[in-house]
Amino acid sequence: MTERRFIPFHRPAIGQAEIDAVVAALQSGWLTTGPRTAQFESEFREYVRAPHALAVNSGTAALHLALHALDIGPGDEVITTPLTFCATVNTILHVGATPVLADIGADGNIDPASIRQKLTSRTRCIMPVHYGGAPCDMHAIWSIAREHGLYVVEDAAHATGTYYGAWPIGAGDPSRGLSSDAVAFSFYATKNLVTGEGGMVTCHRADLMERMRILCLHGISKDAWNRYTEKGNWYYEVAECGFKYNLSDIQSAIGIEQLRKQEALLRLRAARACFYNELLEDVEEVETPRDSALGRHAWHLYPLRLDLDRIGISRADFIEGLRQRGIGASVHFIPIPLHPAFSGRAELAATHVPRAMALYQCLVSLPLYPDLSSGELEYIAASVKEIVHQSSRTLKAAAPTA
């Protein structure tokens, strides 16, 4: 009998086109930020229909640049979600501001009603996170921001390819003249569009983009590959105390090829999410994720919600059961208040976000990526059913008789 190969939680959709593009970049002699990065910025800007785009070395860098360029700092509060990766809150702390957690809604995204409850005189910015690739209710968030004179910086780490209404995340809503101040994307190895490490920040203001571009590379006022002035190509000026956040041409070469097939990859993700839903439709002990009513879901994640009372085992045992069957799984996310780095901060207390804490207890993310075969999907779904039904039978057998 042939042993089944392990199905990892993620496999990147890298093909020969990306390999050839990296080789060409290496052979060009230009390895750091250069013409391929400029091309990647241009093509990504067109893809998300944003006026300005800046390639950076991570989604975290994109968030930090945006907050810093907007002069958010000590004494300011930034409202965000507890159901996110630590980078979201870290960047708020990096600029010296105070993160404040609003609770989530039924879709796992930040709840606008909870945002309103967390507003104070010190609130300067709202940072929504498009959880799993499903869009937040941006009209409600933009409305709150307009009413109170606040910035909006979107954490779109999961949302390359997500649409809010008729518009891609990054475009805002041009039909109403609405947009966020900045939108931060991630191209980490597990994301929908991958460059290994990398990210992009988009915005609608030329002055803000110019400041972020200067801050991105040590605060130098000229690009390294276009630095010739009347004084010669040795001359540059440091306009601000900046950072080292630029993206290399090697990574940008991968990004260009990934971007060109992004729509095809998104269709494959959506098809696999739909197939999961069909396969698990009759499993009453789990709740499958659904498409978004607010716009196109990018299906970065496929988070199951376990009914632990009916299953009769812990979430950890469920994940171990998958591992024993050769399937990788994960949890998105451990809420911010549960991490030691944040648990001592009163404004980040778990009691402030009860819905997020309750949802966390039952979340399990199944593998979801373009090259999952139908056979692998069927095996994963069958394994979920097997674990659930075995555990449920054990629970019923152990129950006392009347």
Order of alpha helices (4+ residues) and beta strands (2+ residues): alpha-alpha-beta-alpha-beta-alpha-beta-alpha-beta-alpha-beta-beta-beta-beta-beta-alpha-alpha-alpha-beta-beta-alpha-alpha-alpha-alpha-beta-alpha
